[in-house]
Amino acid sequence: MEDVPSGLAGHPDRLRWNSKYEAAPGLSPVHPLAERALALPMPDGGVLDLASGPSGSALLAAAAGRHVTAVDISEIALGRLGAQARRRGLGSLITLVQADLGGWRPEPPGYALVLCTGFWDRAVFGRAAGAVLPGGLLAWEAFTEDARRDRPRMPAEWCLAAGEPASLLPGGYTVLSQADDPATAKRHLLARRHSGPAR
């Protein structure tokens, strides 16, 4: 990743995450939620990894033969992911997209799995749910409001409210699981979009 989109050059989130990834070289481990989702039946189609970072989960999906679109604001994270994908012979299966998720839109026809394991924004979640193919999966994890006890400066809008994100799913989804991890103050959701018309 060499060419930073002009609108992102001074973006505070880009600068913050680049600094974080510079200080922590290596890949992010495969997320357990991604492992669980990738082990379930899914339709043909790609995987969308939102706020991917240098994602071990993206590499796992590509190793399973899925085309992966990894979206992140940090070119350092994406460059690291791309380099590792090439080393593993998976470069042709991973598309790297540097973007601010607030303005980025998924492209049709959609994805067999949409994954996000470290970011929360209600509007982005809504777009992500709409990008899942019939029969596909939506896998999400984010901080709950409990996280603000130990991190009082964390903005409330970065945290899941009670019942979220399952309560925000559009019609046509079945929740496979939604559970909290008190040790991390995070909640995960795994949901499947119905194969037929919305019910």
Residue pairs with C-beta under 8 A, 6 or more apart in sequence:
1 75
1 76
1 78
1 79
1 82
1 96
1 98
2 75
4 14
4 75
4 98
5 98
5 99
7 100
8 14
8 73
8 98
8 99
8 100
11 73
11 100
13 73
13 100
14 73
14 74
14 75
14 100
17 53
17 72
17 73
17 74
17 76
17 77
18 74
18 75
18 76
18 77
20 74
21 53
21 54
21 74
21 76
21 77
21 80
22 76
25 80
26 54
26 80
27 54
27 55
27 56
27 59
27 80
27 81
27 84
28 53
28 54
28 55
28 56
28 57
29 56
30 56
30 57
30 59
30 60
31 56
31 57
31 115
31 117
31 141
33 115
33 117
33 139
33 140
33 141
33 188
33 190
34 57
34 60
34 61
34 115
34 117
34 139
35 57
35 60
36 139
36 190
37 113
37 115
37 137
37 139
37 190
38 60
38 61
38 64
38 66
38 113
40 137
40 176
40 192
41 135
42 112
42 113
42 135
42 136
42 137
43 112
43 133
43 134
43 135
43 136
44 112
45 66
45 109
45 110
45 111
45 112
45 113
45 133
45 136
46 66
46 67
46 68
46 69
46 111
46 112
47 58
47 61
47 66
47 67
47 68
47 69
47 111
47 112
47 113
47 114
47 115
48 68
48 69
48 71
48 106
48 111
48 113
48 114
48 115
48 128
48 131
49 55
49 57
49 58
49 61
49 68
49 69
49 70
49 71
49 115
49 116
50 71
50 101
50 114
50 115
50 116
50 119
50 124
50 128
51 71
51 72
51 73
51 101
51 116
51 117
51 118
51 119
52 58
52 70
52 71
52 72
52 77
52 78
52 81
53 72
53 74
53 77
53 81
53 118
54 77
54 78
54 80
54 81
54 84
55 70
55 81
57 115
57 117
58 68
58 70
58 81
58 85
58 94
59 81
59 84
59 85
59 88
59 90
59 94
61 68
61 113
61 115
62 68
62 85
62 88
62 90
62 93
62 94
63 88
63 90
65 93
66 93
66 112
66 113
67 93
67 94
67 95
68 93
68 94
68 95
69 94
69 95
69 97
69 111
70 78
70 81
70 94
70 95
70 96
70 97
71 97
71 98
71 99
71 101
71 104
72 78
72 97
72 98
72 99
73 98
73 99
73 100
73 101
74 98
75 98
78 96
78 97
78 98
81 94
81 96
82 91
82 94
82 96
85 91
85 93
85 94
97 104
101 119
101 121
101 124
102 121
102 123
102 124
105 127
106 114
106 127
106 128
106 130
106 131
109 133
110 131
110 132
110 133
110 136
111 131
111 132
111 133
111 136
112 132
112 133
112 135
112 136
112 137
113 132
113 136
113 137
113 138
113 139
114 128
114 129
114 131
114 132
114 136
114 137
114 138
114 139
115 139
115 140
116 124
116 125
116 128
116 139
116 140
116 141
116 142
117 139
117 140
117 141
118 141
118 142
119 142
120 142
120 143
120 157
120 158
120 159
120 160
120 165
121 157
122 157
122 164
122 168
125 140
125 165
125 168
126 168
126 170
128 138
128 140
129 138
129 168
129 169
129 170
129 173
129 193
130 170
132 138
132 193
133 193
134 193
134 194
134 195
134 196
135 192
135 193
135 194
135 195
136 192
136 193
137 176
137 190
137 191
137 192
137 193
138 169
138 173
138 189
138 190
138 191
138 192
138 193
139 188
139 189
139 190
140 165
140 188
140 189
141 186
141 187
141 188
141 189
142 158
142 159
142 160
142 165
142 186
142 187
143 154
143 158
143 159
143 160
143 185
143 186
143 187
144 159
144 160
144 180
144 185
144 186
144 187
145 156
145 159
145 160
145 161
145 162
146 180
146 182
146 185
147 154
147 159
147 185
147 186
148 154
148 156
148 159
149 185
150 185
160 187
164 187
165 178
165 187
165 189
166 175
166 178
166 189
166 191
169 175
169 191
170 198
171 198
171 199
172 193
172 194
172 197
172 198
172 199
173 191
173 192
173 193
173 194
174 191
174 192
174 194
175 189
175 190
175 191
176 190
176 191
176 192
177 188
177 189
177 190
178 187
178 188
178 189
178 190
179 187
179 188
180 186
180 187
181 187
181 188
